[in-house]
Amino acid sequence: MPTYEYRCNACGHHFDELQSFSEAPLKKCPACKKKKLERLIGAGAAILFKGSGFYQTDYRSDSYKSAAKADAPAATSEKTGADAPKASADTKTTTEPPKAEATKTSAKKTKS
């Protein structure tokens, strides 16, 4: 049911009234009891959502949610700057084999 605004042209009383669409407009002012009441044209009421919250993603399908996750950019796990861990001698990796093993393998190849 809509809420209508009324104003009395005799006394200037202004009020809102909750009425059905099919009801006739009020004619008598509740303040001065004169029949000078006029129903005003209002902007209307906005939609009022009550409850814990309504979000656009509340009622999305599972296929939409999975597609949205696939489209999202992947988070990088590389740390740079102050967040990066300090490298120590224990954590460094080398691509060269140790020198002792390198000489043994080269000696085996020459004997064959």
DRENTORKOL-3810 file (N, C-alpha, C; in nm, 4 decimals):
REM DRENTORKOL-3810
@n.u->0.0843; n.v->-0.1180; n.w->0.0000; ca.u->0.0000; ca.v->0.0000; ca.w->0.0000; c.u->0.0889; c.v->0.1244; c.w->0.0000
@n.u->0.0554; n.v->0.2194; n.w->-0.0831; ca.u->0.1379; ca.v->0.3408; ca.w->-0.0917; c.u->0.1071; c.v->0.4401; c.w->0.0197
@n.u->0.2019; n.v->0.5261; n.w->0.0415; ca.u->0.1862; ca.v->0.6352; ca.w->0.1368; c.u->0.1645; c.v->0.7637; c.w->0.0575
@n.u->0.0580; n.v->0.8352; n.w->0.0885; ca.u->0.0262; ca.v->0.9597; ca.w->0.0198; c.u->0.0519; c.v->1.0779; c.w->0.1115
@n.u->0.0952; n.v->1.1885; n.w->0.0519; ca.u->0.1154; ca.v->1.3130; ca.w->0.1263; c.u->-0.0094; c.v->1.3979; c.w->0.1136
@n.u->-0.0485; n.v->1.4619; n.w->0.2226; ca.u->-0.1636; ca.v->1.5519; ca.w->0.2243; c.u->-0.1229; c.v->1.6849; c.w->0.2869
@n.u->-0.1903; n.v->1.7917; n.w->0.2403; ca.u->-0.1706; ca.v->1.9251; ca.w->0.2973; c.u->-0.3065; c.v->1.9937; c.w->0.3038
@n.u->-0.3319; n.v->2.0573; n.w->0.4156; ca.u->-0.4568; ca.v->2.1314; ca.w->0.4318; c.u->-0.4353; c.v->2.2741; c.w->0.3813
@n.u->-0.5224; n.v->2.3180; n.w->0.2902; ca.u->-0.5111; ca.v->2.4536; ca.w->0.2368; c.u->-0.5633; c.v->2.5584; c.w->0.3355
@n.u->-0.6378; n.v->2.5157; n.w->0.4362; ca.u->-0.6918; ca.v->2.6106; ca.w->0.5349; c.u->-0.5910; c.v->2.6399; c.w->0.6455
@n.u->-0.5360; n.v->2.5355; n.w->0.7076; ca.u->-0.4460; ca.v->2.5566; ca.w->0.8222; c.u->-0.2994; c.v->2.5262; c.w->0.7915
@n.u->-0.2698; n.v->2.4619; n.w->0.6778; ca.u->-0.1322; ca.v->2.4316; ca.w->0.6399; c.u->-0.0778; c.v->2.3036; c.w->0.7012
@n.u->-0.1651; n.v->2.2268; n.w->0.7678; ca.u->-0.1221; ca.v->2.0994; ca.w->0.8281; c.u->-0.0750; c.v->2.0046; c.w->0.7172
@n.u->0.0384; n.v->1.9414; n.w->0.7403; ca.u->0.1002; ca.v->1.8520; ca.w->0.6420; c.u->0.1198; c.v->1.7155; c.w->0.7087
@n.u->0.0772; n.v->1.6072; n.w->0.6409; ca.u->0.0926; ca.v->1.4732; ca.w->0.6980; c.u->0.0924; c.v->1.3685; c.w->0.5868
@n.u->0.1322; n.v->1.2476; n.w->0.6234; ca.u->0.1347; ca.v->1.1330; ca.w->0.5327; c.u->0.0284; c.v->1.0339; c.w->0.5765
@n.u->-0.0325; n.v->0.9662; n.w->0.4800; ca.u->-0.1367; ca.v->0.8683; ca.w->0.5104; c.u->-0.1136; c.v->0.7424; c.w->0.4265
@n.u->-0.1196; n.v->0.6274; n.w->0.4909; ca.u->-0.1059; ca.v->0.4990; ca.w->0.4237; c.u->-0.2436; c.v->0.4558; c.w->0.3748
@n.u->-0.2600; n.v->0.4472; n.w->0.2423; ca.u->-0.3896; ca.v->0.4152; ca.w->0.1838; c.u->-0.3737; c.v->0.3151; c.w->0.0710
@n.u->-0.4811; n.v->0.2430; n.w->0.0443; ca.u->-0.4859; ca.v->0.1510; ca.w->-0.0687; c.u->-0.5051; c.v->0.2319; c.w->-0.1970
@n.u->-0.4710; n.v->0.1709; n.w->-0.3103; ca.u->-0.4907; ca.v->0.2367; ca.w->-0.4391; c.u->-0.6389; c.v->0.2649; c.w->-0.4651
@n.u->-0.7240; n.v->0.1746; n.w->-0.4200; ca.u->-0.8668; ca.v->0.1860; ca.w->-0.4494; c.u->-0.9406; c.v->0.2831; c.w->-0.3563
@n.u->-0.8786; n.v->0.3266; n.w->-0.2477; ca.u->-0.9440; ca.v->0.4195; ca.w->-0.1545; c.u->-0.9524; c.v->0.5595; c.w->-0.2150
@n.u->-1.0587; n.v->0.6283; n.w->-0.1828; ca.u->-1.0762; ca.v->0.7667; ca.w->-0.2277; c.u->-0.9834; c.v->0.8578; c.w->-0.1476
@n.u->-0.9371; n.v->0.9678; n.w->-0.2076; ca.u->-0.8518; ca.v->1.0615; ca.w->-0.1344; c.u->-0.9261; c.v->1.1215; c.w->-0.0153
@n.u->-0.8544; n.v->1.1527; n.w->0.0911; ca.u->-0.9131; ca.v->1.2153; ca.w->0.2092; c.u->-0.9553; c.v->1.3580; c.w->0.1751
@n.u->-1.0619; n.v->1.4042; n.w->0.2374; ca.u->-1.1121; ca.v->1.5396; ca.w->0.2119; c.u->-1.1079; c.v->1.6281; c.w->0.3362
@n.u->-1.1181; n.v->1.5665; n.w->0.4562; ca.u->-1.1296; ca.v->1.6412; ca.w->0.5811; c.u->-0.9959; c.v->1.6424; c.w->0.6550
@n.u->-0.9497; n.v->1.7597; n.w->0.6942; ca.u->-0.8231; ca.v->1.7752; ca.w->0.7660; c.u->-0.8379; c.v->1.7228; c.w->0.9085
@n.u->-0.7463; n.v->1.6393; n.w->0.9568; ca.u->-0.7556; ca.v->1.5886; ca.w->1.0938; c.u->-0.7237; c.v->1.6962; c.w->1.1981
@n.u->-0.6562; n.v->1.8044; n.w->1.1611; ca.u->-0.6201; ca.v->1.9090; ca.w->1.2563; c.u->-0.7314; c.v->2.0126; c.w->1.2742
@n.u->-0.7818; n.v->2.0697; n.w->1.1629; ca.u->-0.8810; ca.v->2.1774; ca.w->1.1734; c.u->-1.0226; c.v->2.1333; c.w->1.1376
@n.u->-1.0376; n.v->2.0115; n.w->1.0898; ca.u->-1.1663; ca.v->1.9499; ca.w->1.0549; c.u->-1.2381; c.v->2.0176; c.w->0.9375
@n.u->-1.1648; n.v->2.0979; n.w->0.8591; ca.u->-1.2228; ca.v->2.1618; ca.w->0.7409; c.u->-1.2004; c.v->2.0727; c.w->0.6195
@n.u->-1.2839; n.v->2.0865; n.w->0.5196; ca.u->-1.2735; ca.v->2.0060; ca.w->0.3977; c.u->-1.1893; c.v->2.0786; c.w->0.2927
@n.u->-1.0677; n.v->2.1132; n.w->0.3310; ca.u->-0.9747; ca.v->2.1823; ca.w->0.2426; c.u->-0.8469; c.v->2.1004; c.w->0.2214
@n.u->-0.8560; n.v->1.9695; n.w->0.2350; ca.u->-0.7397; ca.v->1.8819; ca.w->0.2248; c.u->-0.7067; c.v->1.8543; c.w->0.0783
@n.u->-0.5800; n.v->1.8542; n.w->0.0464; ca.u->-0.5342; ca.v->1.8303; ca.w->-0.0906; c.u->-0.4278; c.v->1.7201; c.w->-0.0885
@n.u->-0.4419; n.v->1.6210; n.w->-0.1775; ca.u->-0.3406; ca.v->1.5153; ca.w->-0.1877; c.u->-0.2309; c.v->1.5640; c.w->-0.2807
@n.u->-0.1080; n.v->1.5568; n.w->-0.2338; ca.u->0.0069; ca.v->1.6048; ca.w->-0.3104; c.u->0.0654; c.v->1.4933; c.w->-0.3950
@n.u->0.1291; n.v->1.5326; n.w->-0.5021; ca.u->0.1988; ca.v->1.4360; ca.w->-0.5873; c.u->0.3396; c.v->1.4227; c.w->-0.5315
@n.u->0.3704; n.v->1.3042; n.w->-0.4861; ca.u->0.5010; ca.v->1.2797; ca.w->-0.4257; c.u->0.5928; c.v->1.2049; c.w->-0.5204
@n.u->0.7167; n.v->1.1938; n.w->-0.4816; ca.u->0.8163; ca.v->1.1220; ca.w->-0.5615; c.u->0.8024; c.v->0.9717; c.w->-0.5452
@n.u->0.7296; n.v->0.9292; n.w->-0.4467; ca.u->0.7163; ca.v->0.7861; ca.w->-0.4224; c.u->0.8212; c.v->0.7378; c.w->-0.3258
@n.u->0.8001; n.v->0.6200; n.w->-0.2775; ca.u->0.8927; ca.v->0.5625; ca.w->-0.1806; c.u->0.9970; c.v->0.4774; c.w->-0.2513
@n.u->1.1129; n.v->0.4733; n.w->-0.1947; ca.u->1.2203; ca.v->0.3899; ca.w->-0.2468; c.u->1.2053; c.v->0.2484; c.w->-0.1936
@n.u->1.2745; n.v->0.1554; n.w->-0.2558; ca.u->1.2730; ca.v->0.0172; ca.w->-0.2088; c.u->1.3532; c.v->0.0115; c.w->-0.0794
@n.u->1.2966; n.v->-0.0525; n.w->0.0197; ca.u->1.3624; ca.v->-0.0637; ca.w->0.1493; c.u->1.3894; c.v->-0.2110; c.w->0.1775
@n.u->1.5181; n.v->-0.2469; n.w->0.1832; ca.u->1.5569; ca.v->-0.3838; ca.w->0.2130; c.u->1.5831; c.v->-0.3949; c.w->0.3619
@n.u->1.5219; n.v->-0.4929; n.w->0.4262; ca.u->1.5434; ca.v->-0.5152; ca.w->0.5687; c.u->1.6065; c.v->-0.6526; c.w->0.5874
@n.u->1.6858; n.v->-0.6671; n.w->0.6877; ca.u->1.7473; ca.v->-0.7958; ca.w->0.7157; c.u->1.8974; c.v->-0.7831; c.w->0.7284
@n.u->1.9650; n.v->-0.8965; n.w->0.7220; ca.u->2.1094; ca.v->-0.8978; ca.w->0.7421; c.u->2.1856; c.v->-0.8419; c.w->0.6230
@n.u->2.1243; n.v->-0.8361; n.w->0.5069; ca.u->2.1910; ca.v->-0.7777; ca.w->0.3909; c.u->2.1544; c.v->-0.8492; c.w->0.2629
@n.u->2.1569; n.v->-0.7762; n.w->0.1566; ca.u->2.1293; ca.v->-0.8306; ca.w->0.0245; c.u->2.2435; c.v->-0.7900; c.w->-0.0654
@n.u->2.3029; n.v->-0.8872; n.w->-0.1308; ca.u->2.4161; ca.v->-0.8611; ca.w->-0.2167; c.u->2.3891; c.v->-0.9209; c.w->-0.3538
@n.u->2.4504; n.v->-0.8655; n.w->-0.4562; ca.u->2.4255; ca.v->-0.9134; ca.w->-0.5914; c.u->2.4760; c.v->-1.0559; c.w->-0.6124
@n.u->2.5680; n.v->-1.1004; n.w->-0.5301; ca.u->2.6214; ca.v->-1.2350; ca.w->-0.5467; c.u->2.5499; c.v->-1.3394; c.w->-0.4625
@n.u->2.4491; n.v->-1.3008; n.w->-0.3856; ca.u->2.3792; ca.v->-1.3955; ca.w->-0.2986; c.u->2.3092; c.v->-1.5064; c.w->-0.3754
@n.u->2.2532; n.v->-1.4755; n.w->-0.4873; ca.u->2.1692; ca.v->-1.5713; ca.w->-0.5585; c.u->2.2290; c.v->-1.6131; c.w->-0.6928
@n.u->2.3574; n.v->-1.6022; n.w->-0.7085; ca.u->2.4229; ca.v->-1.6409; ca.w->-0.8336; c.u->2.4329; c.v->-1.7927; c.w->-0.8417
@n.u->2.4334; n.v->-1.8439; n.w->-0.9646; ca.u->2.4438; ca.v->-1.9881; ca.w->-0.9847; c.u->2.5874; c.v->-2.0338; c.w->-0.9614
@n.u->2.6056; n.v->-2.1634; n.w->-0.9418; ca.u->2.7396; ca.v->-2.2184; ca.w->-0.9200; c.u->2.8274; c.v->-2.2016; c.w->-1.0422
@n.u->2.7694; n.v->-2.2127; n.w->-1.1630; ca.u->2.8489; ca.v->-2.1963; ca.w->-1.2847; c.u->2.9001; c.v->-2.0532; c.w->-1.2966
@n.u->2.8184; n.v->-1.9547; n.w->-1.2556; ca.u->2.8618; ca.v->-1.8155; ca.w->-1.2591; c.u->2.9771; c.v->-1.7934; c.w->-1.1611
@n.u->2.9649; n.v->-1.8512; n.w->-1.0417; ca.u->3.0679; ca.v->-1.8338; ca.w->-0.9401; c.u->3.2002; c.v->-1.8954; c.w->-0.9849
@n.u->3.1952; n.v->-2.0145; n.w->-1.0472; ca.u->3.3188; ca.v->-2.0784; ca.w->-1.0920; c.u->3.3818; c.v->-2.0006; c.w->-1.2071
@n.u->3.3001; n.v->-1.9443; n.w->-1.2952; ca.u->3.3534; ca.v->-1.8636; ca.w->-1.4051; c.u->3.4160; c.v->-1.7351; c.w->-1.3522
@n.u->3.3559; n.v->-1.6771; n.w->-1.2499; ca.u->3.4104; ca.v->-1.5548; ca.w->-1.1905; c.u->3.5447; c.v->-1.5821; c.w->-1.1245
@n.u->3.5579; n.v->-1.6973; n.w->-1.0599; ca.u->3.6864; ca.v->-1.7330; ca.w->-0.9983; c.u->3.7940; c.v->-1.7552; c.w->-1.1040
@n.u->3.7557; n.v->-1.8150; n.w->-1.2174; ca.u->3.8522; ca.v->-1.8406; ca.w->-1.3244; c.u->3.8988; c.v->-1.7107; c.w->-1.3887
@n.u->3.8111; n.v->-1.6109; n.w->-1.3961; ca.u->3.8456; ca.v->-1.4826; ca.w->-1.4564; c.u->3.9304; c.v->-1.3953; c.w->-1.3651
@n.u->3.9267; n.v->-1.4208; n.w->-1.2357; ca.u->4.0003; ca.v->-1.3385; ca.w->-1.1401; c.u->4.1501; c.v->-1.3597; c.w->-1.1603
@n.u->4.2297; n.v->-1.2521; n.w->-1.1515; ca.u->4.3741; ca.v->-1.2673; ca.w->-1.1678; c.u->4.4336; c.v->-1.3483; c.w->-1.0531
@n.u->4.5304; n.v->-1.4336; n.w->-1.0862; ca.u->4.5942; ca.v->-1.5174; ca.w->-0.9844; c.u->4.6866; c.v->-1.4317; c.w->-0.8994
@n.u->4.6858; n.v->-1.4553; n.w->-0.7712; ca.u->4.7724; ca.v->-1.3808; ca.w->-0.6801; c.u->4.9135; c.v->-1.4368; c.w->-0.6900
@n.u->5.0129; n.v->-1.3486; n.w->-0.6955; ca.u->5.1510; ca.v->-1.3931; ca.w->-0.7033; c.u->5.2030; c.v->-1.4187; c.w->-0.5633
@n.u->5.2851; n.v->-1.5226; n.w->-0.5508; ca.u->5.3380; ca.v->-1.5568; ca.w->-0.4196; c.u->5.4810; c.v->-1.5085; c.w->-0.4021
@n.u->5.5360; n.v->-1.4399; n.w->-0.5020; ca.u->5.6716; ca.v->-1.3890; ca.w->-0.4901; c.u->5.6733; c.v->-1.2720; c.w->-0.3940
@n.u->5.7754; n.v->-1.2701; n.w->-0.3105; ca.u->5.7895; ca.v->-1.1599; ca.w->-0.2173; c.u->5.9093; c.v->-1.0784; c.w->-0.2593
@n.u->5.8932; n.v->-0.9484; n.w->-0.2556; ca.u->6.0024; ca.v->-0.8601; ca.w->-0.2937; c.u->6.0185; c.v->-0.7553; c.w->-0.1854
@n.u->6.1340; n.v->-0.6942; n.w->-0.1838; ca.u->6.1570; ca.v->-0.5849; ca.w->-0.0901; c.u->6.1698; c.v->-0.6325; c.w->0.0528
@n.u->6.1036; n.v->-0.5662; n.w->0.1445; ca.u->6.1148; ca.v->-0.5956; ca.w->0.2873; c.u->6.0476; c.v->-0.7272; c.w->0.3231
@n.u->5.9511; n.v->-0.7728; n.w->0.2414; ca.u->5.8812; ca.v->-0.8974; ca.w->0.2703; c.u->5.9619; c.v->-1.0208; c.w->0.2321
@n.u->6.0612; n.v->-1.0047; n.w->0.1464; ca.u->6.1380; ca.v->-1.1191; ca.w->0.0980; c.u->6.2273; c.v->-1.1735; c.w->0.2092
@n.u->6.2398; n.v->-1.3067; n.w->0.2199; ca.u->6.3292; ca.v->-1.3628; ca.w->0.3213; c.u->6.4752; c.v->-1.3380; c.w->0.2833
@n.u->6.5579; n.v->-1.3240; n.w->0.3839; ca.u->6.7012; ca.v->-1.3015; ca.w->0.3609; c.u->6.7667; c.v->-1.4310; c.w->0.3150
@n.u->6.8482; n.v->-1.4222; n.w->0.2115; ca.u->6.9186; ca.v->-1.5400; ca.w->0.1612; c.u->7.0436; c.v->-1.5627; c.w->0.2458
@n.u->7.0689; n.v->-1.6873; n.w->0.2828; ca.u->7.1890; ca.v->-1.7205; ca.w->0.3587; c.u->7.2685; c.v->-1.8236; c.w->0.2800
@n.u->7.3834; n.v->-1.8607; n.w->0.3290; ca.u->7.4689; ca.v->-1.9568; ca.w->0.2601; c.u->7.4022; c.v->-2.0936; c.w->0.2540
@n.u->7.3195; n.v->-2.1278; n.w->0.3530; ca.u->7.2526; ca.v->-2.2574; ca.w->0.3562; c.u->7.1427; c.v->-2.2679; c.w->0.2518
@n.u->7.0817; n.v->-2.1577; n.w->0.2181; ca.u->6.9673; ca.v->-2.1627; ca.w->0.1275; c.u->7.0049; c.v->-2.1414; c.w->-0.0181
@n.u->7.1284; n.v->-2.1007; n.w->-0.0471; ca.u->7.1693; ca.v->-2.0788; ca.w->-0.1860; c.u->7.1862; c.v->-2.2123; c.w->-0.2569
@n.u->7.1406; n.v->-2.2163; n.w->-0.3796; ca.u->7.1579; ca.v->-2.3376; ca.w->-0.4595; c.u->7.2573; c.v->-2.3090; c.w->-0.5700
@n.u->7.3356; n.v->-2.4091; n.w->-0.6007; ca.u->7.4332; ca.v->-2.3941; ca.w->-0.7083; c.u->7.4001; c.v->-2.4912; c.w->-0.8189
@n.u->7.4299; n.v->-2.4524; n.w->-0.9390; ca.u->7.4019; ca.v->-2.5393; ca.w->-1.0524; c.u->7.5233; c.v->-2.6231; c.w->-1.0891
@n.u->7.6408; n.v->-2.5887; n.w->-1.0378; ca.u->7.7620; ca.v->-2.6654; ca.w->-1.0666; c.u->7.7747; c.v->-2.7807; c.w->-0.9690
@n.u->7.8184; n.v->-2.8958; n.w->-1.0141; ca.u->7.8452; ca.v->-3.0047; ca.w->-0.9191; c.u->7.9691; c.v->-2.9714; c.w->-0.8368
@n.u->7.9825; n.v->-3.0294; n.w->-0.7206; ca.u->8.1037; ca.v->-3.0040; ca.w->-0.6408; c.u->8.2285; c.v->-3.0410; c.w->-0.7203
@n.u->8.3397; n.v->-2.9749; n.w->-0.6918; ca.u->8.4629; ca.v->-2.9929; ca.w->-0.7680; c.u->8.5190; c.v->-3.1342; c.w->-0.7543
@n.u->8.5057; n.v->-3.1964; n.w->-0.6380; ca.u->8.5605; ca.v->-3.3299; ca.w->-0.6162; c.u->8.4913; c.v->-3.4306; c.w->-0.7068
@n.u->8.3611; n.v->-3.4201; n.w->-0.7207; ca.u->8.2872; ca.v->-3.5123; ca.w->-0.8070; c.u->8.3177; c.v->-3.4857; c.w->-0.9532
@n.u->8.3396; n.v->-3.3612; n.w->-0.9881; ca.u->8.3675; ca.v->-3.3261; ca.w->-1.1269; c.u->8.4993; c.v->-3.3885; c.w->-1.1713
@n.u->8.5990; n.v->-3.3931; n.w->-1.0862; ca.u->8.7281; ca.v->-3.4499; ca.w->-1.1244; c.u->8.7205; c.v->-3.6022; c.w->-1.1339
@n.u->8.6391; n.v->-3.6666; n.w->-1.0480; ca.u->8.6242; ca.v->-3.8123; ca.w->-1.0529; c.u->8.5571; c.v->-3.8549; c.w->-1.1815
@n.u->8.4536; n.v->-3.7842; n.w->-1.2234; ca.u->8.3817; ca.v->-3.8236; ca.w->-1.3443; c.u->8.4672; c.v->-3.7976; c.w->-1.4668
@n.u->8.5468; n.v->-3.6931; n.w->-1.4668; ca.u->8.6324; ca.v->-3.6678; ca.w->-1.5832; c.u->8.7460; c.v->-3.7700; c.w->-1.5883
@n.u->8.7922; n.v->-3.8182; n.w->-1.4704; ca.u->8.8980; ca.v->-3.9195; ca.w->-1.4672; c.u->8.8442; c.v->-4.0530; c.w->-1.5179
@n.u->8.7195; n.v->-4.0888; n.w->-1.4869; ca.u->8.6607; ca.v->-4.2130; ca.w->-1.5333; c.u->8.6440; c.v->-4.2107; c.w->-1.6836
@n.u->8.6109; n.v->-4.0988; n.w->-1.7385; ca.u->8.5881; ca.v->-4.0886; ca.w->-1.8837; c.u->8.7205; c.v->-4.1054; c.w->-1.9585
@n.u->8.8306; n.v->-4.0592; n.w->-1.9048; ca.u->8.9581; ca.v->-4.0689; ca.w->-1.9736; c.u->9.0155; c.v->-4.2097; c.w->-1.9677
@n.u->8.9839; n.v->-4.2895; n.w->-1.8614; ca.u->9.0343; ca.v->-4.4234; ca.w->-1.8488; c.u->8.9628; c.v->-4.5211; c.w->-1.9404
@n.u->8.8430; n.v->-4.4950; n.w->-1.9785; ca.u->8.7675; ca.v->-4.5884; ca.w->-2.0610; c.u->8.8144; c.v->-4.5965; c.w->-2.2003
END
